Every structure is written in C-alpha cells, then in structure tokens.
Amino acid sequence: MADANTLLLAWDGSAPAERAFEFAIEQARTRNLALHVVNVIELPEVYGGIGPSEIDQGELDRQRAALAGVCARAQAAGVSCTSELRVGVAIDLIIAALKGSKAIGLVMGRSDKGRVMRWLVGSVSRGLIEQVAVPVTLVP
C-alpha cells in the first residue's frame, strides 16, 4: 500500500480522472513520489455488502486491465505505481484507502456535474475534502 512517499489518485477512467492522472504524474515526478491509484466500482449504499463476486466478472476484468494500463503509463513516465480496485461506496472506500496508507495527498478529477446535480446527489469531492486529513487536489 501507499506510504509517506506516495500520492493517492482516485481514478475512474473519466475525462476528469485522465486530467487528474496527468497532474498526479507531474507532481509525482517533480516531488519524487510513487503513485497509488484507487478505482472504485460504485454501488449505491443500499447494496452494502455486495462484493466483487456479485459484480459482472467481465467488468471487473476491464477495470483491472484499465488500472494496469494506468500504472504502465505512469511507469513509462518514470513514476512507480501500484493500484487497487474496490467495490462499494466511493467516498467510504477512498477514505479507507487514505486511512490505510500514509499518502501525503489525494488527487482526483472534478466532476462535470452542475450545481443542481451536486446538490441533489451529493458530491464525493466535497465529502472527501470535508473528511480527510491530507491535502486534496481537484483537477478540472
């Protein structure tokens, strides 16, 4: 898992996550940090307790392959990279990944949702900013 020389990247394959990846790579290179990438297959809270065995195996394989590709790109850029795939409620699992590590910060892409959608469904970014004890960088 991550340590004090690591930057944690919350990555979901979206365009904002790709921009966050590019930012994280630059930060990791500049500051001589490793990168730990966490991807969460989001499940609504009402499905608590569902694990990877209840998710379509093809989807899990696609997500694992995508994570391997992300780390390969990081390593090609000279950045050490590890990754993990989790299933559940994104905010809870990202917080758990941060608490289980000594990462010095979290980088993630900012959602393209408008204000009304963020107000209606909540915001993972806002929740993380309010709950974690490390700097959070939101990349537009």
VENQUI-V542356 format. One record per pair of residues at least 6 apart in sequence whose ideal C-beta (glycine too) atoms are under 6 Angstrom apart, sorted by the first residue. I is the first residue (numbers start at 1). J is the second residue. D is the distance in Angstrom with one decimal. If there is no record, write none. Layout:
BEGIN
{{I	J	D} {I	J	D}}
END
This chain:
BEGIN
{{1	100	5.9} {1	101	5.0} {2	8	5.8} {2	36	4.1} {2	101	3.4} {2	103	4.2} {3	102	4.9} {4	102	4.6} {5	33	5.5} {5	34	5.9} {6	34	4.7} {6	36	5.2} {6	103	4.7} {7	24	5.7} {7	28	5.5} {7	33	4.8} {7	35	5.6} {7	105	5.6} {8	36	5.2} {8	103	4.1} {8	106	4.9} {9	24	4.6} {9	35	5.9} {9	37	4.8} {9	107	5.1} {10	38	5.6} {10	94	5.2} {10	108	4.0} {11	17	4.7} {11	37	5.0} {11	39	5.3} {13	66	5.6} {16	109	2.6} {16	110	5.6} {17	109	4.4} {19	109	5.7} {19	139	4.9} {20	107	5.2} {20	108	5.4} {20	109	4.0} {20	139	4.1} {23	139	4.7} {24	35	5.9} {24	107	4.4} {25	74	5.9} {25	77	5.2} {25	79	5.7} {28	35	5.0} {28	79	4.5} {29	79	5.9} {34	80	4.1} {35	74	5.2} {35	79	5.3} {35	81	4.6} {36	82	5.1} {37	70	5.4} {37	83	4.2} {38	84	5.6} {38	97	4.8} {39	63	5.8} {39	67	5.5} {39	85	5.2} {40	86	4.9} {40	90	4.3} {40	93	4.9} {41	87	4.8} {42	90	4.9} {43	50	5.7} {43	88	5.5} {45	89	5.5} {51	87	5.9} {52	60	5.8} {52	87	5.2} {55	87	5.8} {63	85	5.4} {64	85	5.7} {67	83	4.1} {71	81	3.8} {71	83	5.2} {74	81	3.8} {75	81	5.6} {86	93	4.4} {90	124	5.2} {91	124	5.0} {91	127	4.6} {95	131	5.9} {98	132	5.4} {105	134	5.1} {105	135	4.4} {106	134	5.9} {106	136	4.8} {107	137	4.7} {109	139	5.4} {110	138	4.3} {110	140	5.1} {125	138	5.6} {128	136	5.7} {129	136	5.1}}
END
